[in-house]
Amino acid sequence: MVESDEPVGVTEEQALDIQRIQKRLDLLDQRLDNIDTMVTAVAERVMSQLITVNVTCPHCGKMIEIALVGSQKPRR
């Protein structure tokens, strides 16, 4: 028996599957871009303000205050 090395043609069903995968990847890319935009906007707002985080130590019960200061928003 001789095996042929000819490429197998893409069936119509496979072509539709490929199109669906491409569309889903495009939607995922758009969602990631939107998330990036929101995170960047929040980071820029935070960098221009003082943020204080209060944490209670689970061992001794003391309050720990952590202050974050940003002097300027990041530039691209």
N, C-alpha and C positions, 0 to 999 in steps of 0.2 A: 504494500500500500504506500502510495506517495502522498505526503502531506503538502498542501499548497501554502505558500507564504504570501498569498494575496491578502490584502487588508479586507477585513469584513466591513461591509457598508453599515453606516449608522441607520438604524431603523427609525421609523417615524416616532415610535414610543420613546426611544432613547433621546431623540432630538427634543421632544417635549419635556422629558425629565431634565435635560441639560438647561433648557430655558427656565424651568421652574427653579432650579438651583441657582442660576444666575440672578433671577429676580429676588430670591430670598437673600442672597449675598448682598445685593444692592440695598435692600431694605435694612439689613443688619448694619451696613456701612453708614446709612443715613442715621440710624439710631445712635450709633457710636459717635458720629459727628455732633448730634444734638446733645448727647451727654457731655462731650468735651466742651461744648459751648457753655453749658450750664455750670460745669465745674470751674471753668475759667472765669466766668462772671462772678461766681461766689468767691473765688480766691482773690480777685481784684477788689471786691468790696471789703473782704476781711483784711487785706493788706493795708487799707487806709484807716483802720480802726484798732482800738485796743480790745483784746479779747482776754477774759479772765475765766479760767476753768477751776472750779472748786471740787476737790476729790477728798473723800474720807478714807483714811487708812484702815484697811480691814483688820489689822492687828492691834493697833493702839487706839483707834477711834478718833485720832486727831484730824482736823481739817487741814488740807494742804492746798494752797492757792498757787496756781501757775498762771502767770501773765504772759501773753504773747503780744508783741508790739511789732507792727509793720509800719515802716516809715513811707513807703512808696509802692505803688502797684507795679507788678512786673510788666515789662515791655517785651514784645516779640521782635 
